[in-house]
C-alpha cells in the first residue's frame, strides 16, 4: 500500500510538530505552501524533504488531485481564505485551532457537517484526557474545577485568550457536553473571569486567572475519588487520605491524599513528539481508510468553543 500524501499550507513553528507526527503516522509530506508574506517556505520544505513548493497557497489547492489530505496551519486570520475551497475538494483536512475567533463566522458549521474536516485540539488525544473522560463516564455526576492562566494585556484586547485558552474550553466541551453558563464574574481591573457552568454530567467552576504564576489545572471530584490534571499532561487519581504519624523531627500528624494511579502524556524516549500530535495524525489517516472520527474536534466544536469564550469575555 502506498503511503498517503499530505499537503501543508502554513510553515510556521507549529507546522514542524505536525510534520514529524504525520511522518511517524506513515504520511509523505509532499506539497508545501507558505501563508502570505512568509519567507521560510524554502527552508521549511528542505528540512522536511517536501518536493513540491508553492509561493501561493492557491496553487496547492488547484493540485489537490496529487495529494490525499491537507494540513491548514497559517496564522489563524488566514484560515478563512482557504476553508471553502478545502470543502469543495472534499478530502480529509486538519485545521490548526481555533480555526477562527469569530463565532458568527463559525456558526454556519452545524453538527455532523464536514466530518472529514477536523480541528487540531490535540489535548483531546492526551492519555490524561482519555483517563479523565473514562473517570467521568464511570463515576457519574462530577464536581469539576479548572484553572486557565494566560498572559493577557487587556488594553490590547483578548486575542491571546481566544487563541490559547480555547484549548481548555474545548477540553471542557469534550468532557462535559452541552455546557451552560450559570454565572460569569469579572475580576477587578479586568484580570480574569470566574465562571460556573452546568452540564448534564457535572458542575464546573472555571477560573481564568490571567497573568498568574500558575499552571493549567483540572480537578474532577467524584464521591470518593479525585482526579487531578496538573498540568494537563500529568494525571493523578487519589482515594482516601494517608496518615503520617508525628516523629521527633516533625511532631505533627499529617494527612496526605493517597495516590492510587498516575497517567502521563509527557514525551518519552519512545515518543518525543508533541503530546497528542501523533494520535491526531493517525485519526486523519483513519479517515482516508473510511473510518469515522472518534476523538478529534469538529468545526461545530470549534464554533461552540469560540461561542463560549466570547460570551465569557463580554
Secondary structure, 3 states (H helix, E strand, C coil): CCCCEEEEECCCHHHHHHHHHHHHCCCEEEEEECCCCCCCHHHHHHHCCCCEEECCHHHHHHCHHHCCEEEECCCHHHHHHCHHHHHHHCCCEEEECCCCCCHHHHCCCCCCCCCCEEEECHHHHCHHHHHHHHHHHHHCCEEEEEECCCCCCHHHCCHHHHHHHHHHHHHHHHHCCCCEEEEEEECHHHCEEEEEEEECCEEEEEEEECCCCCCCEEEEECCCEEEEEECCCEEEEEEEEEEECCCCCCCCCEEEEEEEEEEECCCECCECCCCCHHHHHHHHHHHHCCCCCCCCECHHHHHHHHHHHHHHHC
